[in-house]
Amino acid sequence: MAQLTIKIDNEFKEQAQQAFDEMGLDLDTAIRVFLKQVVRTGEFPFIPQSDKAQAIHQVEQLMQLTTYDTTEDWWQAINGA
């Protein structure tokens, strides 16, 4: 079995360990799960987002909202009329 060594900030490591502890995982298992998912799907298992990317995503979601010309149109739509 191979060994993987990475360098991360001590505080970040402690925060990650605490988060995974709350999920019932240790850090080694969590990293193996991540790597297995990448190998299985050939893709990153999530989309990394900066604050800017997250804000853009939220705006894109808002732009997909259904709008109505009148409250009567809205009322008919939610009541399935």
C-alpha atoms as one frame of an Amber mdcrd trajectory, in Angstrom:
protein
   0.000   0.000   0.000   1.322   3.468  -0.891   1.635   6.373   1.493   0.548
   9.894   0.559   2.133  12.896   2.258   0.675  16.378   1.933   1.473  19.672
   3.613  -1.417  21.712   4.970  -1.842  24.347   7.642  -2.194  22.848  11.138
  -5.377  24.783  11.906  -6.916  23.704   8.593  -6.060  20.065   9.354  -7.700
  20.308  12.774 -10.833  21.884  11.274 -11.017  19.133   8.648 -10.528  16.409
  11.264 -13.304  17.895  13.388 -15.672  18.116  10.412 -14.986  14.515   9.404
 -15.254  13.331  13.023 -18.777  14.772  13.050 -19.492  12.692   9.934 -18.061
   9.577  11.563 -14.930   9.505   9.388 -11.264   9.920  10.094  -9.164  12.113
   7.824  -7.480   9.165   6.058 -10.829   7.566   5.207 -12.272  10.857   3.969
  -9.327  11.374   1.631  -9.613   7.785   0.335 -13.343   8.319  -0.328 -12.519
  11.500  -2.254  -9.843   9.783  -4.355 -12.017   6.732  -5.050 -14.819   8.997
  -6.281 -12.418  10.769  -8.650 -11.167   7.445 -10.019 -14.691   5.999 -10.293
 -16.212   8.962 -12.143 -13.160  10.514 -13.789 -14.391  13.861 -12.473 -13.895
  16.143  -9.518 -16.666  15.179  -7.056 -17.696  18.800  -6.491 -17.210  22.196
  -8.053 -14.760  24.307  -6.072 -16.224  27.747  -5.604 -14.743  31.021  -4.577
 -17.041  33.641  -3.092 -17.252  35.248  -6.533 -18.113  31.954  -8.254 -20.745
  31.225  -5.617 -22.298  34.662  -6.097 -22.415  34.141  -9.871 -24.071  30.751
  -9.360 -26.708  32.294  -7.083 -27.460  35.001  -9.659 -27.781  32.360 -12.373
 -30.268  30.469 -10.210 -32.280  33.632  -9.617 -32.374  34.297 -13.345 -34.098
  30.933 -13.848 -37.049  31.873 -11.658 -40.463  31.898 -13.245 -42.033  35.324
 -13.433 -45.680  36.239 -13.881 -47.311  39.288 -15.415 -50.070  39.458 -12.840
 -50.847  38.004  -9.424 -53.772  36.242 -11.064 -51.364  34.421 -13.417 -49.222
  33.471 -10.409 -52.259  32.234  -8.475 -53.383  30.073 -11.381 -49.898  28.634
 -11.765 -49.542  27.593  -8.117 -53.046  26.173  -7.989 -52.588  24.167 -11.171
 -55.389  25.929 -12.965
